[in-house]
Amino acid sequence: MASAYRDIGEYEKASDLYHRALKIQEKTLGRKHPSMENIYDNIANLYYAQENFVKARDYFCKAAVVSIMNDSSNSLFTKPIVGSVYVCYIKSGGNEDEFEKWLEERIKTYPSC
């Protein structure tokens, strides 16, 4: 439902549903569970659609960290989701030369990144 609301521009309704789902999943599955990547990605896309690049960046970042936690076969920087983090990082005023350092710091502080 939340994605449908997002797609038709009903951002407030979508946000309410996504954040309700987020709370339920965090409580029942924990923040490191692979399913958390999807809810973080959905919330990030909602904020991206609203051009709130700081919040989109932060949720894409959480999705990326969960992705690497659950698939140690690849480096974080080879994950496709990192491209979304990067775009939002730049759109929110980040310096491209500092991106890797910035992202590594967020990884260390997950889930509060």
Secondary structure, DSSP 8 states (H G I E B T S, - for coil): -HHHHHHTT-HHHHHHHHHHHHHHHHHHH-TTSTHHHHHHHHHHHHHHHTT-HHHHHHHHHHHHHHHHHT-TTS-GGGSTHHHHHHHHHHHTT--GGGHHHHHHHHHHTTT--
